[in-house]
């Protein structure tokens, strides 16, 4: 993690409305994915909903749904990452490891299925 001073004056825009894409993963891997776009909410509310909705039987990850200057949709991962992907660098590995904070029995079952 890198931490450095920031300047709150160097941004030219901000957006309050956000759409969070919540992914739920179930099965023994590769995981079956269920996806929901959650709007008219704060991040903390979306996180609480994802945790409650996942229960003990599913993993979840959350991304900010964003558009580039051409209108193409993309994702900014906030919690976890695509559970069906393989991490390629250290940040992706750390995001993937965030799935470890979810129910261990489900995660271990999915990892064993991939080995």
Backbone as a chain_set.jsonl record, in Angstrom:
{"seq": "XXXXXXXXXXXXXXXXXXXXXXXXXXXXXXXXXXXXXXXXXXXXXXXXXXXXXXXXXXXXXXXXXXXXXXXXXXXXXXXXXXXXXXXXXXXXXXXXXXXXXXXXXXXXXXXXXXX", "coords": {"N": [[0.852, -1.161, 0.0], [0.567, 2.178, -0.843], [0.843, 5.331, 0.554], [0.316, 8.719, 0.331], [0.483, 12.308, 0.638], [-2.456, 14.074, -0.385], [-4.087, 16.44, -2.594], [-6.871, 18.179, -2.157], [-7.789, 20.068, -3.907], [-7.158, 19.475, -6.52], [-8.937, 18.205, -8.214], [-11.388, 18.269, -10.803], [-14.034, 17.61, -11.044], [-16.818, 15.896, -9.561], [-18.866, 13.116, -8.615], [-21.917, 12.18, -7.275], [-23.944, 10.283, -7.552], [-23.887, 6.833, -7.889], [-23.37, 3.636, -9.415], [-23.261, 0.436, -8.328], [-21.883, -2.639, -9.116], [-22.728, -5.753, -8.16], [-21.51, -8.911, -7.602], [-22.371, -12.257, -7.182], [-21.158, -15.414, -6.257], [-21.488, -18.854, -6.728], [-21.445, -22.441, -6.256], [-19.07, -25.034, -7.19], [-16.81, -24.162, -8.514], [-15.525, -23.899, -11.783], [-17.176, -20.936, -10.698], [-20.722, -20.287, -10.601], [-22.199, -17.318, -11.633], [-24.048, -14.601, -10.398], [-25.396, -11.489, -11.076], [-25.922, -8.126, -10.034], [-27.0, -4.786, -10.513], [-26.707, -2.087, -8.451], [-28.201, 0.792, -7.376], [-28.906, 4.234, -6.395], [-27.975, 4.424, -3.778], [-25.607, 4.271, -1.043], [-22.1, 3.383, -0.846], [-21.586, 1.912, 1.515], [-24.145, 0.991, 2.174], [-24.647, -0.631, -0.041], [-22.635, -2.535, 0.335], [-23.459, -3.68, 2.796], [-25.891, -4.799, 1.955], [-24.934, -6.661, 0.074], [-23.393, -8.389, 1.711], [-25.391, -9.415, 3.403], [-27.131, -10.594, 1.518], [-25.501, -12.493, 0.326], [-25.154, -14.39, 2.271], [-24.227, -17.473, 3.888], [-23.561, -19.174, 1.911], [-22.576, -18.171, -0.455], [-20.014, -16.39, -2.256], [-19.023, -12.931, -2.671], [-18.408, -10.009, -4.679], [-17.7, -6.536, -5.256], [-18.007, -3.904, -7.545], [-17.406, -0.627, -8.83], [-19.445, 0.631, -11.252], [-18.541, 2.125, -14.159], [-18.154, 4.608, -16.779], [-16.164, 5.224, -19.659], [-14.689, 7.984, -21.513], [-15.809, 7.524, -23.98], [-18.165, 6.323, -23.527], [-18.13, 3.621, -23.027], [-18.692, 0.882, -20.894], [-17.128, -0.001, -17.81], [-15.322, -1.547, -15.05], [-14.454, -0.738, -11.694], [-12.832, -2.249, -9.262], [-13.885, -2.697, -5.948], [-14.382, -4.286, -3.677], [-13.027, -7.372, -3.326], [-12.707, -9.381, -6.323], [-13.274, -10.685, -9.64], [-14.235, -13.87, -9.004], [-13.811, -16.016, -10.647], [-11.596, -15.466, -12.087], [-8.021, -15.435, -12.649], [-5.567, -14.028, -10.641], [-3.308, -11.487, -11.786], [-1.376, -9.661, -10.981], [0.149, -8.022, -8.107], [-1.757, -6.345, -6.835], [-4.171, -7.333, -7.85], [-3.997, -9.895, -6.745], [-4.254, -9.28, -4.024], [-6.844, -8.225, -3.999], [-8.221, -10.518, -4.776], [-7.635, -12.093, -2.569], [-9.207, -10.833, -0.691], [-11.554, -12.132, -0.791], [-11.194, -14.054, 1.063], [-12.132, -13.144, 3.475], [-14.673, -13.877, 3.663], [-17.114, -16.534, 4.257], [-15.281, -19.311, 5.294], [-15.637, -22.081, 4.729], [-17.025, -22.188, 2.307], [-15.286, -20.881, 0.546], [-12.969, -22.526, 0.648], [-14.005, -24.907, -0.401], [-14.519, -24.121, -3.055], [-11.919, -23.47, -3.907], [-10.598, -25.926, -3.69], [-11.9, -27.299, -5.687], [-10.884, -26.108, -7.95], [-8.281, -26.942, -8.036]], "CA": [[0.0, 0.0, 0.0], [1.288, 3.448, -0.901], [0.077, 6.445, 1.099], [1.019, 9.988, 0.154], [-0.449, 13.43, 0.789], [-3.275, 14.413, -1.541], [-4.531, 17.83, -2.657], [-8.305, 18.179, -2.456], [-8.078, 21.093, -4.911], [-6.691, 19.114, -7.862], [-9.973, 17.546, -8.998], [-12.248, 19.23, -11.505], [-15.431, 17.174, -11.012], [-17.16, 14.786, -8.677], [-20.174, 12.536, -8.897], [-22.52, 11.599, -6.079], [-24.693, 9.093, -7.952], [-23.027, 5.72, -8.285], [-23.971, 2.334, -9.634], [-22.357, -0.616, -7.894], [-22.193, -3.942, -9.676], [-22.469, -6.764, -7.14], [-21.41, -10.255, -8.156], [-22.456, -13.363, -6.239], [-20.573, -16.616, -6.835], [-21.901, -20.088, -6.064], [-21.011, -23.658, -6.93], [-17.782, -25.592, -6.805], [-15.742, -23.639, -9.348], [-15.757, -22.456, -11.882], [-18.392, -20.518, -10.012], [-21.863, -19.692, -11.281], [-22.226, -15.913, -11.242], [-25.298, -13.837, -10.431], [-24.954, -10.091, -11.058], [-26.947, -7.111, -9.789], [-26.6, -3.384, -10.491], [-27.332, -1.477, -7.282], [-28.093, 2.254, -7.491], [-29.643, 5.029, -5.419], [-27.47, 3.909, -2.506], [-24.209, 4.558, -0.726], [-21.274, 2.179, -0.896], [-21.767, 1.137, 2.736], [-25.432, 0.31, 2.059], [-24.474, -1.71, -1.029], [-21.825, -3.563, 0.983], [-24.306, -4.38, 3.766], [-26.839, -5.619, 1.194], [-24.199, -7.787, -0.518], [-23.055, -9.326, 2.776], [-26.622, -10.076, 3.842], [-27.672, -11.399, 0.421], [-24.598, -13.618, 0.056], [-25.337, -15.418, 3.283], [-23.075, -18.345, 4.14], [-23.386, -20.101, 0.797], [-22.044, -17.536, -1.669], [-19.019, -15.323, -2.211], [-19.457, -11.749, -3.411], [-17.473, -8.919, -4.932], [-18.389, -5.302, -5.621], [-17.251, -2.984, -8.394], [-18.059, 0.602, -9.26], [-19.704, 0.599, -12.683], [-18.148, 3.437, -14.671], [-18.063, 4.754, -18.238], [-15.054, 6.045, -20.109], [-15.105, 9.159, -22.283], [-16.536, 7.08, -25.168], [-19.403, 5.703, -23.101], [-17.964, 2.187, -22.813], [-18.756, 0.527, -19.479], [-15.998, -0.701, -17.207], [-15.44, -1.796, -13.621], [-13.401, -0.404, -10.743], [-13.081, -3.192, -8.176], [-13.863, -2.108, -4.615], [-14.292, -5.402, -2.733], [-12.795, -8.6, -4.066], [-12.479, -9.352, -7.766], [-13.98, -11.804, -10.263], [-13.777, -15.116, -8.381], [-13.466, -16.972, -11.695], [-10.377, -15.043, -12.78], [-6.735, -15.691, -11.995], [-4.895, -12.743, -10.447], [-2.119, -11.306, -12.627], [-0.363, -8.839, -10.329], [0.016, -8.024, -6.648], [-3.017, -5.731, -6.421], [-5.222, -8.306, -8.152], [-3.911, -10.962, -5.747], [-4.811, -8.787, -2.765], [-8.295, -8.174, -4.178], [-8.684, -11.907, -4.759], [-7.536, -12.566, -1.191], [-10.298, -10.273, 0.094], [-12.608, -13.145, -0.729], [-10.919, -14.861, 2.257], [-12.853, -12.656, 4.661], [-16.012, -14.453, 3.577], [-17.17, -17.847, 4.92], [-14.154, -20.166, 4.916], [-16.021, -23.379, 4.17], [-17.399, -22.003, 0.915], [-14.08, -20.539, -0.217], [-12.115, -23.7, 0.545], [-14.644, -25.842, -1.326], [-14.287, -23.627, -4.401], [-10.494, -23.564, -4.246], [-10.268, -27.341, -3.909], [-12.461, -27.711, -6.979], [-10.031, -25.573, -9.014], [-6.948, -27.562, -8.024]], "C": [[0.902, 1.229, 0.0], [0.359, 4.535, -0.376], [0.912, 7.703, 0.943], [0.013, 11.118, 0.31], [-1.207, 13.687, -0.514], [-3.67, 15.882, -1.467], [-5.992, 17.837, -3.081], [-8.686, 19.196, -3.521], [-7.73, 20.665, -6.34], [-7.717, 18.346, -8.692], [-10.896, 18.584, -9.611], [-13.713, 18.823, -11.517], [-15.599, 16.108, -9.947], [-18.569, 14.331, -9.003], [-20.686, 11.887, -7.616], [-23.251, 10.31, -6.42], [-23.719, 8.02, -8.427], [-23.881, 4.497, -8.541], [-22.907, 1.307, -9.26], [-22.814, -1.925, -8.523], [-21.753, -4.982, -8.65], [-22.544, -8.14, -7.807], [-21.515, -11.254, -7.02], [-21.969, -14.61, -6.951], [-21.031, -17.831, -6.035], [-21.446, -21.283, -6.879], [-19.638, -24.073, -6.471], [-16.63, -25.136, -7.686], [-15.519, -24.49, -10.582], [-17.137, -22.091, -11.324], [-19.472, -20.056, -10.98], [-21.974, -18.273, -10.755], [-23.616, -15.331, -11.412], [-24.912, -12.376, -10.224], [-26.133, -9.153, -10.865], [-26.316, -5.735, -9.873], [-27.403, -2.696, -9.401], [-27.104, 0.029, -7.362], [-28.95, 2.924, -6.424], [-29.272, 4.582, -4.005], [-26.066, 4.426, -2.261], [-23.418, 3.258, -0.84], [-21.508, 1.308, 0.334], [-23.099, 0.386, 2.721], [-25.344, -0.856, 1.07], [-23.664, -2.86, -0.435], [-22.661, -4.364, 1.979], [-25.303, -5.284, 3.055], [-26.145, -6.852, 0.619], [-23.866, -8.827, 0.543], [-24.287, -10.114, 3.221], [-27.146, -11.03, 2.767], [-26.802, -12.611, 0.115], [-24.826, -14.748, 1.046], [-24.072, -16.23, 3.484], [-22.744, -19.225, 2.949], [-22.768, -19.493, -0.454], [-20.926, -16.559, -1.325], [-19.601, -14.114, -2.911], [-18.27, -10.83, -3.669], [-18.29, -7.724, -5.406], [-17.451, -4.441, -6.464], [-18.079, -1.725, -8.634], [-18.224, 0.499, -10.763], [-19.445, 2.0, -13.217], [-18.163, 3.424, -16.194], [-16.848, 5.599, -18.573], [-15.581, 7.19, -20.972], [-15.856, 8.804, -23.563], [-17.862, 6.408, -24.815], [-19.328, 4.2, -22.895], [-17.95, 1.903, -21.312], [-17.51, -0.225, -19.049], [-16.205, -0.827, -15.716], [-14.218, -1.298, -12.88], [-13.682, -1.26, -9.518], [-12.914, -2.513, -6.837], [-13.714, -3.152, -3.517], [-14.12, -6.666, -3.56], [-12.553, -8.341, -5.543], [-13.258, -10.532, -8.349], [-13.416, -13.119, -9.72], [-13.4, -16.17, -9.4], [-12.19, -16.593, -12.439], [-9.147, -15.467, -11.992], [-6.02, -14.357, -11.847], [-3.584, -12.675, -11.221], [-1.035, -10.473, -11.97], [-0.672, -8.754, -8.838], [-1.29, -7.385, -6.184], [-4.172, -6.682, -6.693], [-5.191, -9.458, -7.152], [-4.513, -10.523, -4.42], [-6.327, -8.675, -2.859], [-8.885, -9.585, -4.127], [-8.674, -12.447, -3.33], [-8.606, -11.956, -0.289], [-11.478, -11.233, 0.16], [-12.432, -14.018, 0.512], [-11.671, -14.373, 3.487], [-14.284, -13.177, 4.689], [-15.976, -15.882, 4.11], [-16.13, -18.833, 4.4], [-14.587, -21.469, 4.252], [-16.366, -23.256, 2.695], [-16.171, -21.731, 0.056], [-13.206, -21.773, -0.416], [-12.702, -24.725, -0.422], [-14.391, -25.408, -2.763], [-12.838, -23.736, -4.833], [-10.089, -25.004, -4.496], [-10.76, -27.806, -5.266], [-11.594, -27.227, -8.126], [-8.69, -26.267, -9.094], [-6.94, -28.868, -8.759]], "O": [[1.875, 1.303, 0.75], [-0.786, 4.644, -0.816], [2.067, 7.752, 1.366], [-1.187, 10.906, 0.132], [-0.658, 13.534, -1.605], [-3.596, 16.497, -0.404], [-6.313, 17.535, -4.231], [-9.822, 19.179, -3.995], [-7.982, 21.418, -7.28], [-7.387, 17.878, -9.781], [-11.155, 19.635, -9.025], [-14.56, 19.601, -11.954], [-14.628, 15.499, -9.496], [-19.359, 15.07, -9.59], [-19.966, 11.137, -6.957], [-23.187, 9.344, -5.659], [-22.845, 8.273, -9.257], [-24.961, 4.335, -7.973], [-21.801, 1.308, -9.801], [-23.993, -2.273, -8.465], [-20.573, -5.085, -8.313], [-23.518, -8.472, -8.483], [-20.828, -11.121, -6.007], [-22.317, -14.846, -8.108], [-20.968, -17.831, -4.805], [-21.101, -21.15, -8.053], [-19.103, -23.544, -5.497], [-15.543, -25.708, -7.59], [-15.338, -25.702, -10.456], [-18.109, -22.833, -11.462], [-19.179, -19.505, -12.042], [-21.854, -18.049, -9.55], [-24.276, -15.538, -12.43], [-24.175, -12.06, -9.289], [-27.2, -9.346, -11.447], [-25.215, -5.527, -9.362], [-28.633, -2.717, -9.421], [-25.964, 0.491, -7.41], [-29.632, 2.255, -5.648], [-30.138, 4.387, -3.152], [-25.418, 4.954, -3.165], [-23.994, 2.173, -0.918], [-21.616, 0.088, 0.211], [-23.171, -0.743, 3.206], [-25.895, -1.93, 1.312], [-23.972, -4.027, -0.675], [-22.583, -5.592, 2.005], [-25.541, -6.409, 3.494], [-26.69, -7.955, 0.666], [-24.035, -10.023, 0.307], [-24.227, -11.331, 3.392], [-27.557, -12.148, 3.076], [-27.313, -13.647, -0.311], [-24.705, -15.922, 0.699], [-22.968, -15.729, 3.273], [-21.749, -19.948, 2.973], [-22.468, -20.208, -1.41], [-20.902, -15.977, -0.241], [-20.566, -14.24, -3.665], [-17.263, -10.875, -2.963], [-19.412, -7.869, -5.889], [-16.274, -4.272, -6.146], [-19.309, -1.77, -8.638], [-17.243, 0.299, -11.479], [-20.071, 2.96, -12.768], [-18.182, 2.363, -16.818], [-16.533, 6.563, -17.875], [-16.792, 7.338, -21.138], [-16.475, 9.674, -24.175], [-18.597, 5.975, -25.702], [-20.344, 3.562, -22.619], [-17.277, 2.597, -20.55], [-16.918, -0.98, -19.821], [-17.161, -0.274, -15.171], [-13.091, -1.414, -13.362], [-14.661, -1.026, -8.81], [-11.919, -1.827, -6.604], [-13.0, -2.93, -2.539], [-14.965, -6.993, -4.393], [-12.237, -7.224, -5.952], [-13.847, -11.304, -7.592], [-12.251, -13.44, -9.954], [-12.726, -17.14, -9.05], [-11.752, -17.323, -13.329], [-9.235, -15.812, -10.814], [-5.877, -13.625, -12.826], [-2.845, -13.656, -11.308], [0.126, -10.568, -12.366], [-1.641, -9.347, -8.365], [-1.878, -7.857, -5.211], [-5.063, -6.825, -5.855], [-6.245, -9.951, -6.75], [-5.203, -11.301, -3.762], [-7.028, -8.996, -1.899], [-9.924, -9.81, -3.507], [-9.586, -13.168, -2.925], [-8.89, -12.505, 0.776], [-12.305, -11.148, 1.068], [-13.385, -14.65, 0.97], [-11.829, -15.126, 4.448], [-15.018, -12.933, 5.647], [-14.893, -16.395, 4.391], [-16.103, -19.149, 3.211], [-13.949, -21.91, 3.296], [-16.028, -24.142, 1.91], [-16.034, -22.286, -1.034], [-12.752, -22.037, -1.53], [-11.961, -25.347, -1.183], [-14.079, -26.246, -3.609], [-12.551, -24.057, -5.986], [-9.319, -25.28, -5.416], [-10.107, -28.617, -5.923], [-11.563, -27.864, -9.178], [-8.02, -26.19, -10.124], [-5.901, -29.522, -8.845]]}, "num_chains": 1, "name": "protein.A"}
